[in-house]
Amino acid sequence: MAFGRSTTTHGTTLLANTILTLDMKRRQFITAMGLGALALATPFSLSSAERLTDKWLSQPSSGKMRLSFTPYELQLRHAFNLAKSSRTTTPDVLVRIEYEGFTGYGEASMPPYLGESIDSVCRFLSKVDLSQFSDPFRLEDILAYIDSIDKDNRAAKASIDIALHDLLGKIMGQPWYKIWGLNPERTPLTSFTIGIDTEEVVRQKVEEAHPYKVLKVKMGLDNDRATIETIRSMTDRPICVDVNQGWDSKEHALEMIHWLKEHGCLFVEQPMPKEMIDETAWLRERSPLPIIADEAFQRLPDITRFKGVYDGINIKLMKSTGMHEAYKMITLARALDMKVMIGCMTETSCAVTAAAQLSPLVDWADLDGNLLISNDCFDGLKIVEGKVTLPDAPGIGVTPL
């Protein structure tokens, strides 16, 4: 089912009004020149990040919109161990849209639980035909069309959304946090993820996380308490916990949350399987810490269903189909008095920096996905003394390396 034509919110109106008031002279010039839009979905193959930059910069634009994409495998610095899975790589597809000398970048990152693959993303992108749109600023229309091409495929849709935002920001000459009227000084601290592992590796990861003020700890196995005790033997920094659906008993979950509160925990993400809605509501009523939805929460319509079940939501662009719907999600969650966290998958700095543009609006951030890989092919946001620091570059603020 496609949700791209959902009811317009205050966030959408603000976005539309802002776009209309920024850089009108440039847009009027483009219109006066009578430039149409031609979208071409062209897969291309690259063997390294170095060739990536050369290939992309050599592509012609010639006043026409052009969509191109390439598979890219993210190499993790450590095995990414969760309660129900483990991996050392993450499949990824890099996307760009060119228009009248401007290039917008996006990506689709696909952890296993999304149910997407490089093949499925490339098939989806090959169906995209933007030639029907003469104005790239018609975000609502374009993204409703993208959403209608096929159900699910959320990461694939996010890659188009991110590239369009990057493109439009560059045409306007502004980063998206400024287009949205946000204060970059209000960005939160970001947590740094400590995955499930042996005591030795956990200690190594805590050492690597020295610059960060908050640690995010993966839990959901029999050694949960031992992991926390190991971390607490090294640091008293605040922690948040992501159980990734690992606790099957509501009584055990409640016992663990009380214990975690005594050990400096701020909140708990997805403590129980997403299907256990009644049990999670029971847990939330009794929990001394906020309960945040992750795997249970995907798209905008999910938010009203989970009011009273969770205290807040973890928004990730790969789940929400991109920045446009993520902005609407924040607006709706705030109206419902829910907490908001902005997170990410293991991603390059492209998608992570795109998500960071929204960070002044949220309570918590977990934007370390680019730090967990060894082959990042973009330069973007920086973490300074544990705090998200937004680049001033236009668009989403990234540069291909």
JOGIGI-V880333 format. One record per residue. N is the residue number from 1. RES is the residue in three letters. SS is DSSP state (alpha for helix, beta for strand, coil for the rest). PHI is phi as a letter, one per 40 degrees, with the letter a starting at -180 (NA if undefined). D_FIRST is the distance of its C-alpha to the first C-alpha in Angstrom with 2 decimals. Layout:
[[N,RES,SS,PHI,D_FIRST] [N,RES,SS,PHI,D_FIRST]]
This chain:
[[1,MET,coil,NA,0.00] [2,ALA,coil,c,3.81] [3,PHE,coil,b,6.53] [4,GLY,coil,c,9.36] [5,ARG,coil,b,10.90] [6,SER,coil,c,11.73] [7,THR,coil,d,15.30] [8,THR,coil,c,18.02] [9,THR,coil,b,20.08] [10,HIS,alpha,d,23.68] [11,GLY,alpha,c,22.78] [12,THR,alpha,c,21.17] [13,THR,alpha,c,24.25] [14,LEU,alpha,c,26.59] [15,LEU,alpha,c,25.07] [16,ALA,alpha,c,25.37] [17,ASN,alpha,c,28.89] [18,THR,alpha,c,29.97] [19,ILE,alpha,c,28.91] [20,LEU,alpha,c,30.80] [21,THR,alpha,c,33.93] [22,LEU,coil,b,34.18] [23,ASP,coil,f,36.03] [24,MET,alpha,c,35.98] [25,LYS,alpha,c,39.00] [26,ARG,alpha,c,37.29] [27,ARG,alpha,c,34.35] [28,GLN,alpha,c,36.82] [29,PHE,alpha,c,38.74] [30,ILE,alpha,c,35.77] [31,THR,alpha,c,34.99] [32,ALA,alpha,c,38.69] [33,MET,coil,c,38.84] [34,GLY,coil,g,36.29] [35,LEU,coil,c,34.06] [36,GLY,coil,c,30.97] [37,ALA,coil,b,28.04] [38,LEU,coil,b,27.54] [39,ALA,coil,b,24.87] [40,LEU,coil,b,25.75] [41,ALA,beta,c,23.72] [42,THR,beta,b,26.69] [43,PRO,beta,c,26.76] [44,PHE,coil,a,30.07] [45,SER,coil,b,31.79] [46,LEU,coil,b,33.97] [47,SER,coil,b,36.08] [48,SER,coil,a,36.84] [49,ALA,alpha,c,36.09] [50,GLU,alpha,c,39.32] [51,ARG,alpha,c,38.28] [52,LEU,alpha,d,34.90] [53,THR,alpha,c,36.69] [54,ASP,alpha,c,39.01] [55,LYS,alpha,c,36.36] [56,TRP,alpha,c,34.09] [57,LEU,alpha,c,37.04] [58,SER,alpha,c,38.35] [59,GLN,coil,c,35.35] [60,PRO,coil,c,36.25] [61,SER,coil,b,34.40] [62,SER,coil,f,36.50] [63,GLY,coil,g,34.53] [64,LYS,coil,b,31.27] [65,MET,coil,c,27.92] [66,ARG,beta,b,27.52] [67,LEU,beta,b,24.77] [68,SER,beta,b,26.12] [69,PHE,beta,a,25.25] [70,THR,beta,a,27.07] [71,PRO,beta,c,26.57] [72,TYR,beta,a,28.45] [73,GLU,beta,b,29.23] [74,LEU,beta,c,29.92] [75,GLN,beta,c,33.08] [76,LEU,beta,c,33.30] [77,ARG,beta,c,36.69] [78,HIS,beta,b,36.50] [79,ALA,beta,d,34.51] [80,PHE,beta,c,31.39] [81,ASN,beta,b,31.81] [82,LEU,coil,b,29.35] [83,ALA,coil,c,29.60] [84,LYS,coil,b,27.58] [85,SER,coil,a,27.89] [86,SER,beta,a,30.17] [87,ARG,beta,a,30.10] [88,THR,beta,b,32.39] [89,THR,beta,b,30.07] [90,THR,beta,b,26.54] [91,PRO,beta,c,24.92] [92,ASP,beta,a,24.16] [93,VAL,beta,b,23.54] [94,LEU,beta,c,25.38] [95,VAL,beta,b,24.30] [96,ARG,beta,a,26.30] [97,ILE,beta,b,26.10] [98,GLU,beta,b,29.49] [99,TYR,beta,a,30.49] [100,GLU,coil,f,34.06] [101,GLY,coil,g,35.64] [102,PHE,beta,b,33.02] [103,THR,beta,b,30.85] [104,GLY,beta,b,27.77] [105,TYR,beta,b,26.87] [106,GLY,beta,a,23.71] [107,GLU,beta,a,22.70] [108,ALA,beta,b,20.10] [109,SER,beta,b,21.54] [110,MET,beta,b,20.20] [111,PRO,coil,c,21.62] [112,PRO,alpha,d,21.01] [113,TYR,alpha,c,18.67] [114,LEU,alpha,c,15.88] [115,GLY,coil,g,15.80] [116,GLU,coil,b,16.38] [117,SER,coil,a,19.67] [118,ILE,alpha,d,21.78] [119,ASP,alpha,c,21.09] [120,SER,alpha,c,17.28] [121,VAL,alpha,c,17.59] [122,CYS,alpha,c,20.28] [123,ARG,alpha,c,18.44] [124,PHE,alpha,c,15.53] [125,LEU,alpha,c,18.21] [126,SER,alpha,c,20.13] [127,LYS,alpha,c,17.51] [128,VAL,coil,c,17.79] [129,ASP,coil,b,20.06] [130,LEU,coil,c,21.15] [131,SER,coil,c,24.04] [132,GLN,coil,c,22.52] [133,PHE,coil,b,22.99] [134,SER,coil,c,26.64] [135,ASP,coil,b,26.32] [136,PRO,coil,c,24.80] [137,PHE,coil,c,24.95] [138,ARG,coil,c,22.08] [139,LEU,alpha,d,19.70] [140,GLU,alpha,d,17.23] [141,ASP,alpha,c,17.04] [142,ILE,alpha,c,17.12] [143,LEU,alpha,c,14.47] [144,ALA,alpha,c,12.03] [145,TYR,alpha,c,12.89] [146,ILE,alpha,d,12.59] [147,ASP,alpha,c,9.03] [148,SER,alpha,c,8.26] [149,ILE,coil,c,10.40] [150,ASP,coil,a,8.26] [151,LYS,coil,c,5.53] [152,ASP,coil,f,7.71] [153,ASN,coil,f,11.13] [154,ARG,alpha,c,11.76] [155,ALA,alpha,c,15.50] [156,ALA,alpha,c,15.49] [157,LYS,alpha,c,13.79] [158,ALA,alpha,c,16.30] [159,SER,alpha,c,19.14] [160,ILE,alpha,c,18.65] [161,ASP,alpha,d,18.35] [162,ILE,alpha,c,21.49] [163,ALA,alpha,c,23.41] [164,LEU,alpha,c,22.76] [165,HIS,alpha,c,23.98] [166,ASP,alpha,c,26.93] [167,LEU,alpha,c,27.73] [168,LEU,alpha,c,27.66] [169,GLY,alpha,c,29.70] [170,LYS,alpha,c,32.23] [171,ILE,alpha,c,32.54] [172,MET,alpha,c,33.23] [173,GLY,coil,g,35.45] [174,GLN,coil,b,34.02] [175,PRO,beta,c,32.09] [176,TRP,alpha,c,28.90] [177,TYR,alpha,c,30.51] [178,LYS,alpha,c,33.04] [179,ILE,alpha,c,30.57] [180,TRP,coil,c,28.91] [181,GLY,coil,g,32.45] [182,LEU,coil,c,32.47] [183,ASN,coil,c,35.65] [184,PRO,alpha,c,35.80] [185,GLU,alpha,c,38.45] [186,ARG,alpha,c,35.95] [187,THR,coil,c,34.05] [188,PRO,coil,c,34.15] [189,LEU,beta,c,35.67] [190,THR,beta,b,33.46] [191,SER,beta,c,33.71] [192,PHE,beta,b,34.64] [193,THR,beta,c,33.13] [194,ILE,beta,b,35.47] [195,GLY,coil,c,33.82] [196,ILE,coil,c,35.02] [197,ASP,coil,a,38.24] [198,THR,coil,c,41.94] [199,GLU,alpha,d,44.24] [200,GLU,alpha,c,45.77] [201,VAL,alpha,c,42.54] [202,VAL,alpha,d,41.34] [203,ARG,alpha,c,44.65] [204,GLN,alpha,c,44.21] [205,LYS,alpha,c,40.78] [206,VAL,alpha,c,42.22] [207,GLU,alpha,c,44.98] [208,GLU,alpha,c,42.54] [209,ALA,coil,c,40.70] [210,HIS,coil,d,43.97] [211,PRO,coil,c,42.87] [212,TYR,coil,b,39.92] [213,LYS,coil,c,40.42] [214,VAL,beta,b,37.55] [215,LEU,beta,b,36.60] [216,LYS,beta,b,33.26] [217,VAL,beta,b,34.07] [218,LYS,beta,c,31.84] [219,MET,coil,b,32.66] [220,GLY,coil,h,31.72] [221,LEU,coil,b,34.64] [222,ASP,coil,c,38.11] [223,ASN,coil,c,39.73] [224,ASP,alpha,d,37.85] [225,ARG,alpha,c,41.05] [226,ALA,alpha,c,43.08] [227,THR,alpha,c,40.69] [228,ILE,alpha,c,40.97] [229,GLU,alpha,c,44.73] [230,THR,alpha,c,45.07] [231,ILE,alpha,c,43.32] [232,ARG,alpha,c,45.38] [233,SER,coil,c,48.55] [234,MET,coil,b,47.83] [235,THR,coil,a,46.29] [236,ASP,coil,b,45.64] [237,ARG,coil,c,42.78] [238,PRO,beta,d,39.87] [239,ILE,beta,b,37.09] [240,CYS,beta,b,33.49] [241,VAL,beta,b,32.04] [242,ASP,beta,b,28.76] [243,VAL,coil,c,28.67] [244,ASN,coil,f,25.37] [245,GLN,coil,g,24.88] [246,GLY,coil,c,28.41] [247,TRP,coil,b,30.01] [248,ASP,coil,c,29.39] [249,SER,coil,b,31.91] [250,LYS,alpha,c,31.56] [251,GLU,alpha,c,35.37] [252,HIS,alpha,c,35.75] [253,ALA,alpha,c,33.12] [254,LEU,alpha,c,35.07] [255,GLU,alpha,d,38.33] [256,MET,alpha,c,37.11] [257,ILE,alpha,c,35.78] [258,HIS,alpha,c,39.16] [259,TRP,alpha,c,40.87] [260,LEU,alpha,c,38.72] [261,LYS,alpha,d,39.55] [262,GLU,coil,c,43.19] [263,HIS,coil,b,42.55] [264,GLY,coil,g,41.16] [265,CYS,beta,c,37.40] [266,LEU,beta,c,35.31] [267,PHE,beta,a,31.99] [268,VAL,beta,b,30.01] [269,GLU,beta,c,26.53] [270,GLN,coil,f,24.33] [271,PRO,coil,c,27.37] [272,MET,coil,b,25.70] [273,PRO,coil,d,22.82] [274,LYS,coil,c,19.46] [275,GLU,coil,c,19.31] [276,MET,coil,c,22.65] [277,ILE,alpha,c,21.51] [278,ASP,alpha,c,24.61] [279,GLU,alpha,c,26.94] [280,THR,alpha,c,25.66] [281,ALA,alpha,c,26.18] [282,TRP,alpha,d,29.64] [283,LEU,alpha,c,30.35] [284,ARG,alpha,c,29.38] [285,GLU,alpha,c,31.78] [286,ARG,alpha,b,34.62] [287,SER,coil,c,33.98] [288,PRO,coil,c,36.49] [289,LEU,coil,b,34.00] [290,PRO,beta,c,30.59] [291,ILE,beta,b,27.62] [292,ILE,beta,b,24.86] [293,ALA,beta,c,21.27] [294,ASP,coil,b,20.29] [295,GLU,coil,d,18.33] [296,ALA,coil,c,16.90] [297,PHE,coil,b,15.50] [298,GLN,coil,b,12.85] [299,ARG,coil,b,11.10] [300,LEU,coil,d,12.58] [301,PRO,coil,c,11.32] [302,ASP,alpha,c,12.94] [303,ILE,alpha,c,16.30] [304,THR,alpha,c,17.19] [305,ARG,alpha,c,16.36] [306,PHE,coil,b,18.85] [307,LYS,beta,c,21.58] [308,GLY,coil,g,24.55] [309,VAL,coil,c,23.28] [310,TYR,beta,b,23.80] [311,ASP,coil,c,26.18] [312,GLY,beta,a,24.15] [313,ILE,beta,b,21.39] [314,ASN,beta,b,21.74] [315,ILE,beta,c,19.74] [316,LYS,coil,b,19.50] [317,LEU,alpha,c,18.40] [318,MET,alpha,c,17.02] [319,LYS,alpha,c,14.57] [320,SER,alpha,c,13.91] [321,THR,coil,g,13.43] [322,GLY,coil,h,16.95] [323,MET,alpha,c,19.60] [324,HIS,alpha,c,18.12] [325,GLU,alpha,c,15.45] [326,ALA,alpha,c,18.06] [327,TYR,alpha,c,20.54] [328,LYS,alpha,c,18.39] [329,MET,alpha,c,17.91] [330,ILE,alpha,c,21.69] [331,THR,alpha,d,22.38] [332,LEU,alpha,c,20.35] [333,ALA,alpha,c,21.75] [334,ARG,alpha,c,25.22] [335,ALA,alpha,c,24.87] [336,LEU,coil,c,24.16] [337,ASP,coil,g,27.16] [338,MET,coil,b,25.38] [339,LYS,beta,c,26.69] [340,VAL,beta,b,24.97] [341,MET,beta,b,25.46] [342,ILE,beta,b,24.53] [343,GLY,coil,b,24.40] [344,CYS,coil,a,23.79] [345,MET,coil,c,23.59] [346,THR,coil,c,26.62] [347,GLU,coil,a,26.39] [348,THR,coil,c,28.90] [349,SER,alpha,c,30.26] [350,CYS,alpha,c,27.87] [351,ALA,alpha,c,24.71] [352,VAL,alpha,c,26.92] [353,THR,alpha,c,28.79] [354,ALA,alpha,c,25.66] [355,ALA,alpha,c,24.60] [356,ALA,alpha,c,28.22] [357,GLN,coil,d,28.09] [358,LEU,coil,c,26.22] [359,SER,alpha,c,28.70] [360,PRO,alpha,c,31.12] [361,LEU,alpha,c,28.54] [362,VAL,coil,b,28.07] [363,ASP,coil,c,30.24] [364,TRP,beta,b,30.09] [365,ALA,beta,b,29.32] [366,ASP,coil,b,28.92] [367,LEU,coil,b,29.16] [368,ASP,coil,b,31.23] [369,GLY,alpha,d,28.96] [370,ASN,alpha,c,31.14] [371,LEU,alpha,c,34.23] [372,LEU,alpha,c,33.22] [373,ILE,beta,b,33.29] [374,SER,coil,b,36.44] [375,ASN,coil,b,35.24] [376,ASP,coil,c,33.64] [377,CYS,coil,b,33.76] [378,PHE,beta,b,33.34] [379,ASP,beta,b,35.49] [380,GLY,coil,a,33.90] [381,LEU,coil,c,34.05] [382,LYS,beta,b,37.07] [383,ILE,beta,b,37.69] [384,VAL,beta,b,41.07] [385,GLU,coil,f,42.63] [386,GLY,coil,g,39.30] [387,LYS,beta,b,37.66] [388,VAL,beta,c,34.84] [389,THR,beta,b,36.65] [390,LEU,coil,c,34.73] [391,PRO,coil,c,36.07] [392,ASP,coil,c,37.20] [393,ALA,coil,c,36.06] [394,PRO,coil,c,33.71] [395,GLY,beta,g,29.97] [396,ILE,coil,c,28.68] [397,GLY,coil,g,32.31] [398,VAL,coil,b,32.46] [399,THR,beta,b,34.85] [400,PRO,beta,c,34.53] [401,LEU,coil,c,37.41]]
